[in-house]
Amino acid sequence: MGWLYGDKGYIAGLLERELADKGVTLITGAKKNVKPKIMKL
């Protein structure tokens, strides 16, 4: 288990799912040109 911090360009659905399977939480900001959405992990 752990946390991974990434910059605003680090958002990727597949990456988030892979990390969640390993018990890692991805913490990143949102890009200005991306609409907010809820991501189920």
Helices and strands as residue ranges (DSSP letters): E 2-6, H 13-21, E 24-28
